[in-house]
């Protein structure tokens, strides 16, 4: 069932709240993600940086790993919120798109916004990662 605008806004609000817990001493770029599971549960994640830089975890992957660990594998949507727009837009990085494509179906909405403009963009997983190299047995 498609997400209502109210549901999308509510999920973004959770992502924004979660971003307050981001650990970003190196980039000062807090990001929050909120996953809406099929059963209605919301699982949040933040970016967790590391002094080695390369071991930094993005908010999207943190949320997914938390959700899978908690027994949720099917999702209706994900919202991503960032504190600002350093590069002109706030979209999941390439690594996150690949990990998201493992669990989010191609038509799953990815809701994105930031506090700098407040503009809300919604793209599908398929739009963010066309022709994804996906699991051999996709979730139905
Ligand atoms: N980051 C995310 O958490 N999600 C995104 O979609 C883009 C980038 C984080 C990683 C790093 O902590 C910081 O933002 C700067 O790249």
Backbone and ligand atoms as CSV (ligand in chain L), in Angstrom:
chain,resi,resn,atom,element,x,y,z
A,1,UNK,N,N,0.847,-1.198,0.000
A,1,UNK,CA,C,0.000,0.000,0.000
A,1,UNK,C,C,0.887,1.254,0.000
A,2,UNK,N,N,0.597,2.224,-0.885
A,2,UNK,CA,C,1.463,3.400,-0.907
A,2,UNK,C,C,1.389,4.196,0.386
A,3,UNK,N,N,2.475,4.871,0.679
A,3,UNK,CA,C,2.559,5.666,1.900
A,3,UNK,C,C,1.743,6.944,1.749
A,4,UNK,N,N,1.036,7.353,2.781
A,4,UNK,CA,C,0.336,8.636,2.732
A,4,UNK,C,C,1.357,9.749,3.024
A,5,UNK,N,N,1.066,10.993,2.587
A,5,UNK,CA,C,1.980,12.100,2.901
A,5,UNK,C,C,2.201,12.231,4.408
A,6,UNK,N,N,1.149,11.956,5.171
A,6,UNK,CA,C,1.275,12.042,6.633
A,6,UNK,C,C,2.263,10.988,7.156
A,7,UNK,N,N,2.186,9.777,6.612
A,7,UNK,CA,C,3.117,8.717,7.032
A,7,UNK,C,C,4.559,9.081,6.672
A,8,UNK,N,N,4.721,9.661,5.477
A,8,UNK,CA,C,6.060,10.052,5.040
A,8,UNK,C,C,6.631,11.121,5.964
A,9,UNK,N,N,5.816,12.086,6.313
A,9,UNK,CA,C,6.268,13.160,7.212
A,9,UNK,C,C,6.599,12.602,8.590
A,10,UNK,N,N,5.775,11.681,9.062
A,10,UNK,CA,C,5.998,11.097,10.393
A,10,UNK,C,C,7.302,10.308,10.427
A,11,UNK,N,N,7.583,9.605,9.331
A,11,UNK,CA,C,8.823,8.823,9.273
A,11,UNK,C,C,10.037,9.762,9.223
A,12,UNK,N,N,9.902,10.833,8.460
A,12,UNK,CA,C,10.987,11.828,8.405
A,12,UNK,C,C,11.242,12.440,9.776
A,13,UNK,N,N,10.173,12.694,10.505
A,13,UNK,CA,C,10.309,13.279,11.844
A,13,UNK,C,C,11.104,12.340,12.753
A,14,UNK,N,N,10.875,11.041,12.601
A,14,UNK,CA,C,11.623,10.069,13.414
A,14,UNK,C,C,13.094,10.052,13.016
A,15,UNK,N,N,13.346,10.172,11.700
A,15,UNK,CA,C,14.736,10.200,11.223
A,15,UNK,C,C,15.446,11.437,11.765
A,16,UNK,N,N,14.721,12.536,11.785
A,16,UNK,CA,C,15.292,13.793,12.277
A,16,UNK,C,C,15.619,13.697,13.772
A,17,UNK,N,N,14.723,13.111,14.499
A,17,UNK,CA,C,14.938,12.924,15.935
A,17,UNK,C,C,16.148,12.014,16.179
A,18,UNK,N,N,16.214,10.948,15.405
A,18,UNK,CA,C,17.320,9.987,15.562
A,18,UNK,C,C,18.657,10.654,15.306
A,19,UNK,N,N,18.690,11.585,14.345
A,19,UNK,CA,C,19.961,12.225,13.971
A,19,UNK,C,C,20.622,12.919,15.153
A,20,UNK,N,N,19.850,13.222,16.173
A,20,UNK,CA,C,20.429,13.857,17.361
A,20,UNK,C,C,21.427,12.922,18.049
A,21,UNK,N,N,21.304,11.625,17.776
A,21,UNK,CA,C,22.226,10.656,18.388
A,21,UNK,C,C,23.418,10.331,17.493
A,22,UNK,N,N,23.497,10.970,16.340
A,22,UNK,CA,C,24.605,10.661,15.423
A,22,UNK,C,C,25.949,10.959,16.083
A,23,UNK,N,N,26.929,10.147,15.733
A,23,UNK,CA,C,28.294,10.351,16.258
A,23,UNK,C,C,29.146,10.848,15.092
A,24,UNK,N,N,29.336,12.153,15.026
A,24,UNK,CA,C,29.968,12.739,13.833
A,24,UNK,C,C,31.059,13.757,14.177
A,25,UNK,N,N,32.043,13.348,14.974
A,25,UNK,CA,C,33.089,14.314,15.347
A,25,UNK,C,C,33.960,14.735,14.175
A,26,UNK,N,N,33.978,13.962,13.092
A,26,UNK,CA,C,34.893,14.255,11.979
A,26,UNK,C,C,34.218,15.048,10.870
A,27,UNK,N,N,32.973,14.747,10.579
A,27,UNK,CA,C,32.289,15.458,9.490
A,27,UNK,C,C,31.341,16.534,10.004
A,28,UNK,N,N,30.932,16.426,11.238
A,28,UNK,CA,C,29.875,17.296,11.764
A,28,UNK,C,C,28.672,17.314,10.803
A,29,UNK,N,N,28.345,16.140,10.310
A,29,UNK,CA,C,27.228,15.992,9.366
A,29,UNK,C,C,26.305,14.884,9.871
A,30,UNK,N,N,25.475,15.202,10.871
A,30,UNK,CA,C,24.585,14.168,11.411
A,30,UNK,C,C,23.508,13.751,10.412
A,31,UNK,N,N,23.310,12.458,10.323
A,31,UNK,CA,C,22.268,11.900,9.449
A,31,UNK,C,C,21.444,10.918,10.280
A,32,UNK,N,N,20.150,10.915,10.051
A,32,UNK,CA,C,19.274,9.949,10.712
A,32,UNK,C,C,18.473,9.195,9.662
A,33,UNK,N,N,18.209,7.930,9.934
A,33,UNK,CA,C,17.385,7.130,9.025
A,33,UNK,C,C,16.300,6.442,9.838
A,34,UNK,N,N,15.120,6.317,9.265
A,34,UNK,CA,C,14.020,5.625,9.935
A,34,UNK,C,C,13.387,4.653,8.940
A,35,UNK,N,N,13.390,3.393,9.321
A,35,UNK,CA,C,12.828,2.334,8.476
A,35,UNK,C,C,11.451,1.970,8.981
A,36,UNK,N,N,10.493,1.940,8.096
A,36,UNK,CA,C,9.151,1.489,8.469
A,36,UNK,C,C,9.016,0.025,8.077
A,37,UNK,N,N,8.956,-0.834,9.095
A,37,UNK,CA,C,8.843,-2.270,8.829
A,37,UNK,C,C,7.420,-2.593,8.383
A,38,UNK,N,N,7.301,-3.756,7.760
A,38,UNK,CA,C,5.988,-4.185,7.263
A,38,UNK,C,C,4.941,-4.211,8.372
A,39,UNK,N,N,5.387,-4.564,9.588
A,39,UNK,CA,C,4.439,-4.678,10.715
A,39,UNK,C,C,4.174,-3.338,11.411
A,40,UNK,N,N,4.704,-2.242,10.844
A,40,UNK,CA,C,4.446,-0.922,11.408
A,40,UNK,C,C,5.502,-0.422,12.373
A,41,UNK,N,N,6.395,-1.325,12.763
A,41,UNK,CA,C,7.475,-0.919,13.673
A,41,UNK,C,C,8.444,0.018,12.944
A,42,UNK,N,N,8.963,1.005,13.667
A,42,UNK,CA,C,9.950,1.920,13.086
A,42,UNK,C,C,11.301,1.674,13.749
A,43,UNK,N,N,12.311,1.465,12.918
A,43,UNK,CA,C,13.666,1.218,13.418
A,43,UNK,C,C,14.562,2.339,12.896
A,44,UNK,N,N,15.246,2.998,13.820
A,44,UNK,CA,C,16.066,4.154,13.433
A,44,UNK,C,C,17.553,3.825,13.456
A,45,UNK,N,N,18.319,4.619,12.710
A,45,UNK,CA,C,19.774,4.488,12.714
A,45,UNK,C,C,20.414,5.841,12.490
A,46,UNK,N,N,21.669,5.952,12.880
A,46,UNK,CA,C,22.421,7.195,12.683
A,46,UNK,C,C,23.790,6.852,12.108
A,47,UNK,N,N,24.476,7.881,11.612
A,47,UNK,CA,C,25.850,7.612,11.198
A,47,UNK,C,C,26.767,7.577,12.412
A,48,UNK,N,N,27.662,6.610,12.392
A,48,UNK,CA,C,28.606,6.390,13.489
A,48,UNK,C,C,30.004,6.444,12.887
A,49,UNK,N,N,30.687,7.555,13.128
A,49,UNK,CA,C,31.992,7.742,12.489
A,49,UNK,C,C,33.100,7.096,13.300
A,50,UNK,N,N,34.270,7.046,12.676
A,50,UNK,CA,C,35.407,6.403,13.315
A,50,UNK,C,C,36.672,7.169,12.952
A,51,UNK,N,N,37.621,7.182,13.871
A,51,UNK,CA,C,38.870,7.908,13.642
A,51,UNK,C,C,39.587,7.404,12.392
A,52,UNK,N,N,39.313,6.160,12.008
A,52,UNK,CA,C,39.939,5.625,10.795
A,52,UNK,C,C,39.215,6.088,9.535
A,53,UNK,N,N,38.123,6.850,9.709
A,53,UNK,CA,C,37.289,7.352,8.613
A,53,UNK,C,C,36.607,6.230,7.832
A,54,UNK,N,N,37.405,5.299,7.307
A,54,UNK,CA,C,36.859,4.264,6.419
A,54,UNK,C,C,35.879,3.331,7.104
A,55,UNK,N,N,35.938,3.255,8.404
A,55,UNK,CA,C,35.024,2.350,9.127
A,55,UNK,C,C,33.719,3.027,9.502
A,56,UNK,N,N,33.537,4.256,9.055
A,56,UNK,CA,C,32.299,4.976,9.337
A,56,UNK,C,C,31.085,4.207,8.829
A,57,UNK,N,N,30.043,4.179,9.664
A,57,UNK,CA,C,28.788,3.552,9.249
A,57,UNK,C,C,27.779,4.649,8.931
A,58,UNK,N,N,27.126,4.532,7.800
A,58,UNK,CA,C,26.087,5.500,7.444
A,58,UNK,C,C,24.796,5.180,8.211
A,59,UNK,N,N,23.949,6.192,8.322
A,59,UNK,CA,C,22.691,6.034,9.054
A,59,UNK,C,C,21.812,4.935,8.443
A,60,UNK,N,N,21.766,4.863,7.123
A,60,UNK,CA,C,20.884,3.906,6.450
A,60,UNK,C,C,21.285,2.471,6.779
A,61,UNK,N,N,22.606,2.218,6.718
A,61,UNK,CA,C,23.055,0.853,6.994
A,61,UNK,C,C,22.911,0.510,8.472
A,62,UNK,N,N,23.122,1.501,9.332
A,62,UNK,CA,C,22.921,1.256,10.764
A,62,UNK,C,C,21.477,0.832,11.022
A,63,UNK,N,N,20.532,1.553,10.420
A,63,UNK,CA,C,19.112,1.237,10.628
A,63,UNK,C,C,18.794,-0.169,10.106
A,64,UNK,N,N,19.327,-0.496,8.936
A,64,UNK,CA,C,19.042,-1.817,8.364
A,64,UNK,C,C,19.611,-2.941,9.219
A,65,UNK,N,N,20.840,-2.758,9.661
A,65,UNK,CA,C,21.473,-3.810,10.467
A,65,UNK,C,C,20.727,-3.978,11.800
A,66,UNK,N,N,20.296,-2.866,12.378
A,66,UNK,CA,C,19.501,-2.955,13.609
A,66,UNK,C,C,18.199,-3.713,13.359
A,67,UNK,N,N,17.548,-3.377,12.247
A,67,UNK,CA,C,16.251,-3.997,11.945
A,67,UNK,C,C,16.393,-5.499,11.721
A,68,UNK,N,N,17.380,-5.876,10.922
A,68,UNK,CA,C,17.575,-7.303,10.649
A,68,UNK,C,C,17.881,-8.032,11.949
A,69,UNK,N,N,18.722,-7.407,12.778
A,69,UNK,CA,C,19.081,-8.021,14.070
A,69,UNK,C,C,17.860,-8.208,14.960
A,70,UNK,N,N,16.904,-7.316,14.815
A,70,UNK,CA,C,15.682,-7.392,15.632
A,70,UNK,C,C,14.599,-8.258,14.994
A,71,UNK,N,N,14.923,-8.880,13.862
A,71,UNK,CA,C,13.972,-9.816,13.262
A,71,UNK,C,C,13.059,-9.227,12.203
A,72,UNK,N,N,13.338,-7.994,11.780
A,72,UNK,CA,C,12.513,-7.382,10.711
A,72,UNK,C,C,13.275,-7.457,9.385
A,73,UNK,N,N,12.636,-8.005,8.355
A,73,UNK,CA,C,13.313,-8.095,7.054
A,73,UNK,C,C,12.492,-7.486,5.926
A,74,UNK,N,N,11.268,-7.098,6.241
A,74,UNK,CA,C,10.390,-6.537,5.198
A,74,UNK,C,C,10.005,-5.120,5.585
A,75,UNK,N,N,10.122,-4.230,4.599
A,75,UNK,CA,C,9.947,-2.812,4.908
A,75,UNK,C,C,9.029,-2.115,3.914
A,76,UNK,N,N,8.313,-1.116,4.443
A,76,UNK,CA,C,7.412,-0.329,3.596
A,76,UNK,C,C,8.103,0.904,3.030
A,77,UNK,N,N,9.054,1.444,3.788
A,77,UNK,CA,C,9.700,2.696,3.363
A,77,UNK,C,C,10.896,2.977,4.256
A,78,UNK,N,N,11.732,3.907,3.783
A,78,UNK,CA,C,12.817,4.419,4.623
A,78,UNK,C,C,12.871,5.932,4.448
A,79,UNK,N,N,13.098,6.629,5.553
A,79,UNK,CA,C,13.275,8.083,5.499
A,79,UNK,C,C,14.695,8.412,5.926
A,80,UNK,N,N,15.278,9.376,5.234
A,80,UNK,CA,C,16.645,9.809,5.544
A,80,UNK,C,C,16.627,11.317,5.738
A,81,UNK,N,N,17.165,11.743,6.840
A,81,UNK,CA,C,17.187,13.180,7.137
A,81,UNK,C,C,18.609,13.602,7.460
A,82,UNK,N,N,19.022,14.735,6.907
A,82,UNK,CA,C,20.371,15.246,7.176
A,82,UNK,C,C,20.298,16.674,7.687
A,83,UNK,N,N,21.315,17.032,8.421
A,83,UNK,CA,C,21.330,18.348,9.055
A,83,UNK,C,C,21.461,19.471,8.033
A,84,UNK,N,N,22.146,19.201,6.948
A,84,UNK,CA,C,22.319,20.230,5.918
A,84,UNK,C,C,22.626,19.548,4.591
A,85,UNK,N,N,22.968,20.346,3.593
A,85,UNK,CA,C,23.172,19.820,2.249
A,85,UNK,C,C,24.549,20.190,1.718
A,86,UNK,N,N,25.581,19.538,2.180
A,86,UNK,CA,C,26.921,19.962,1.768
A,86,UNK,C,C,27.182,19.758,0.276
A,87,UNK,N,N,26.509,18.803,-0.312
A,87,UNK,CA,C,26.792,18.486,-1.711
A,87,UNK,C,C,25.567,18.702,-2.599
A,88,UNK,N,N,24.660,19.535,-2.186
A,88,UNK,CA,C,23.525,19.865,-3.048
A,88,UNK,C,C,22.312,18.990,-2.875
A,89,UNK,N,N,22.483,17.815,-2.350
A,89,UNK,CA,C,21.318,16.959,-2.119
A,89,UNK,C,C,21.669,15.950,-1.038
A,90,UNK,N,N,20.661,15.334,-0.503
A,90,UNK,CA,C,20.881,14.300,0.510
A,90,UNK,C,C,20.307,13.010,-0.029
A,91,UNK,N,N,21.185,12.180,-0.527
A,91,UNK,CA,C,20.742,10.885,-1.043
A,91,UNK,C,C,21.674,9.826,-0.470
A,92,UNK,N,N,21.209,8.605,-0.326
A,92,UNK,CA,C,22.064,7.550,0.215
A,92,UNK,C,C,23.289,7.326,-0.676
A,93,UNK,N,N,24.419,7.043,-0.047
A,93,UNK,CA,C,25.648,6.789,-0.813
A,93,UNK,C,C,25.512,5.469,-1.574
A,94,UNK,N,N,26.434,5.238,-2.467
A,94,UNK,CA,C,26.378,4.034,-3.312
A,94,UNK,C,C,26.393,2.748,-2.504
A,95,UNK,N,N,27.249,2.711,-1.479
A,95,UNK,CA,C,27.331,1.496,-0.654
A,95,UNK,C,C,25.997,1.234,0.031
A,96,UNK,N,N,25.377,2.287,0.548
A,96,UNK,CA,C,24.076,2.105,1.215
A,96,UNK,C,C,23.009,1.646,0.226
A,97,UNK,N,N,23.037,2.195,-0.982
A,97,UNK,CA,C,22.023,1.780,-1.978
A,97,UNK,C,C,22.100,0.282,-2.226
A,98,UNK,N,N,23.321,-0.236,-2.324
A,98,UNK,CA,C,23.478,-1.673,-2.574
A,98,UNK,C,C,22.938,-2.484,-1.404
A,99,UNK,N,N,23.237,-2.046,-0.187
A,99,UNK,CA,C,22.759,-2.783,0.999
A,99,UNK,C,C,21.239,-2.645,1.120
A,100,UNK,N,N,20.723,-1.458,0.805
A,100,UNK,CA,C,19.267,-1.256,0.862
A,100,UNK,C,C,18.558,-2.151,-0.155
A,101,UNK,N,N,19.191,-2.310,-1.340
A,101,UNK,CA,C,18.567,-3.102,-2.410
A,101,UNK,C,C,18.446,-4.578,-2.027
A,102,UNK,N,N,19.212,-4.982,-1.035
A,102,UNK,CA,C,19.127,-6.377,-0.570
A,102,UNK,C,C,17.786,-6.631,0.117
A,103,UNK,N,N,17.236,-5.591,0.753
A,103,UNK,CA,C,16.030,-5.777,1.573
A,103,UNK,C,C,14.834,-4.940,1.134
A,104,UNK,N,N,15.075,-3.851,0.391
A,104,UNK,CA,C,13.952,-3.008,-0.023
A,104,UNK,C,C,13.592,-3.338,-1.462
A,105,UNK,N,N,12.321,-3.576,-1.695
A,105,UNK,CA,C,11.879,-3.915,-3.049
A,105,UNK,C,C,12.016,-2.696,-3.963
A,106,UNK,N,N,12.094,-2.922,-5.291
A,106,UNK,CA,C,12.342,-1.801,-6.213
A,106,UNK,C,C,11.342,-0.645,-6.087
A,107,UNK,N,N,10.104,-0.939,-5.693
A,107,UNK,CA,C,9.112,0.147,-5.611
A,107,UNK,C,C,9.039,0.785,-4.219
A,108,UNK,N,N,9.947,0.417,-3.339
A,108,UNK,CA,C,9.920,0.972,-1.978
A,108,UNK,C,C,10.315,2.450,-1.992
A,109,UNK,N,N,9.500,3.320,-1.379
A,109,UNK,CA,C,9.849,4.741,-1.363
A,109,UNK,C,C,10.992,5.063,-0.407
A,110,UNK,N,N,11.884,5.908,-0.890
A,110,UNK,CA,C,12.985,6.436,-0.077
A,110,UNK,C,C,12.717,7.941,0.069
A,111,UNK,N,N,12.430,8.340,1.286
A,111,UNK,CA,C,12.011,9.728,1.557
A,111,UNK,C,C,13.223,10.495,2.081
A,112,UNK,N,N,13.509,11.633,1.477
A,112,UNK,CA,C,14.736,12.347,1.845
A,112,UNK,C,C,14.453,13.814,2.102
A,113,UNK,N,N,15.089,14.336,3.157
A,113,UNK,CA,C,14.973,15.769,3.417
A,113,UNK,C,C,16.126,16.232,4.300
A,114,UNK,N,N,16.180,17.534,4.496
A,114,UNK,CA,C,17.241,18.111,5.323
A,114,UNK,C,C,16.717,19.389,5.939
A,115,UNK,N,N,17.424,19.862,6.937
A,115,UNK,CA,C,16.917,21.050,7.627
A,115,UNK,C,C,17.263,22.335,6.884
A,116,UNK,N,N,18.151,22.238,5.910
A,116,UNK,CA,C,18.565,23.450,5.195
A,116,UNK,C,C,17.456,23.995,4.306
A,117,UNK,N,N,16.796,23.103,3.561
A,117,UNK,CA,C,15.727,23.564,2.664
A,117,UNK,C,C,14.358,23.069,3.110
A,118,UNK,N,N,14.326,21.941,3.790
A,118,UNK,CA,C,13.051,21.366,4.193
A,118,UNK,C,C,12.326,20.683,3.041
A,119,UNK,N,N,12.904,20.749,1.858
A,119,UNK,CA,C,12.277,20.108,0.681
A,119,UNK,C,C,12.255,18.593,0.893
A,120,UNK,N,N,11.125,17.983,0.582
A,120,UNK,CA,C,11.007,16.527,0.729
A,120,UNK,C,C,11.036,15.890,-0.657
A,121,UNK,N,N,11.959,14.962,-0.850
A,121,UNK,CA,C,12.024,14.227,-2.118
A,121,UNK,C,C,11.718,12.767,-1.834
A,122,UNK,N,N,10.956,12.165,-2.720
A,122,UNK,CA,C,10.664,10.738,-2.577
A,122,UNK,C,C,11.012,10.047,-3.897
A,123,UNK,N,N,11.959,9.138,-3.818
A,123,UNK,CA,C,12.341,8.347,-4.984
A,123,UNK,C,C,12.194,6.870,-4.628
A,124,UNK,N,N,11.988,6.048,-5.640
A,124,UNK,CA,C,11.921,4.614,-5.344
A,124,UNK,C,C,13.334,4.043,-5.276
A,125,UNK,N,N,13.426,2.874,-4.685
A,125,UNK,CA,C,14.699,2.154,-4.651
A,125,UNK,C,C,15.216,1.943,-6.071
A,126,UNK,N,N,14.317,1.587,-6.995
A,126,UNK,CA,C,14.725,1.318,-8.379
A,126,UNK,C,C,15.298,2.567,-9.045
A,127,UNK,N,N,14.758,3.738,-8.676
A,127,UNK,CA,C,15.278,4.978,-9.257
A,127,UNK,C,C,16.672,5.279,-8.715
A,128,UNK,N,N,16.888,4.922,-7.442
A,128,UNK,CA,C,18.195,5.195,-6.828
A,128,UNK,C,C,19.257,4.190,-7.262
A,129,UNK,N,N,18.821,2.976,-7.548
A,129,UNK,CA,C,19.791,1.945,-7.962
A,129,UNK,C,C,19.181,1.079,-9.070
A,130,UNK,N,N,19.146,1.622,-10.305
A,130,UNK,CA,C,18.555,0.857,-11.401
A,130,UNK,C,C,19.390,-0.375,-11.722
A,131,UNK,N,N,18.704,-1.397,-12.164
A,131,UNK,CA,C,19.370,-2.651,-12.546
A,131,UNK,C,C,20.293,-3.156,-11.445
A,132,UNK,N,N,19.783,-3.097,-10.225
A,132,UNK,CA,C,20.596,-3.492,-9.067
A,132,UNK,C,C,20.997,-4.954,-9.147
A,133,UNK,N,N,22.184,-5.235,-8.684
A,133,UNK,CA,C,22.615,-6.616,-8.472
A,133,UNK,C,C,21.977,-7.042,-7.160
A,134,UNK,N,N,20.907,-7.827,-7.277
A,134,UNK,CA,C,20.113,-8.099,-6.083
A,134,UNK,C,C,20.189,-9.533,-5.639
A,135,UNK,N,N,19.454,-9.827,-4.565
A,135,UNK,CA,C,19.423,-11.206,-4.079
A,135,UNK,C,C,18.791,-12.112,-5.116
A,136,UNK,N,N,19.209,-13.373,-5.136
A,136,UNK,CA,C,18.687,-14.299,-6.140
A,136,UNK,C,C,17.242,-14.676,-5.834
A,137,UNK,N,N,16.880,-14.618,-4.567
A,137,UNK,CA,C,15.491,-14.919,-4.196
A,137,UNK,C,C,14.900,-13.678,-3.539
A,138,UNK,N,N,14.396,-12.720,-4.359
A,138,UNK,CA,C,13.883,-11.496,-3.779
A,138,UNK,C,C,12.704,-11.756,-2.858
A,139,UNK,N,N,12.581,-10.939,-1.822
A,139,UNK,CA,C,11.451,-11.042,-0.909
A,139,UNK,C,C,10.180,-10.713,-1.685
A,140,UNK,N,N,9.139,-11.481,-1.473
A,140,UNK,CA,C,7.902,-11.194,-2.211
A,140,UNK,C,C,6.908,-10.521,-1.290
L,1,LIG,N1,N,26.275,9.708,5.559
L,1,LIG,C1,C,25.183,8.994,5.961
L,1,LIG,O1,O,25.087,8.563,7.118
L,1,LIG,N2,N,24.196,8.777,5.058
L,1,LIG,C2,C,24.161,9.319,3.801
L,1,LIG,O2,O,23.196,9.099,3.082
L,1,LIG,C3,C,25.293,10.135,3.331
L,1,LIG,C4,C,26.478,10.165,4.205
L,1,LIG,C5,C,27.292,10.038,6.563
L,1,LIG,C6,C,28.590,9.296,6.507
L,1,LIG,C7,C,29.519,10.262,7.213
L,1,LIG,O3,O,29.396,10.065,8.612
L,1,LIG,C8,C,28.967,11.620,6.883
L,1,LIG,O4,O,27.636,11.409,6.463
L,1,LIG,C9,C,29.738,12.371,5.820
L,1,LIG,O5,O,29.853,11.629,4.675
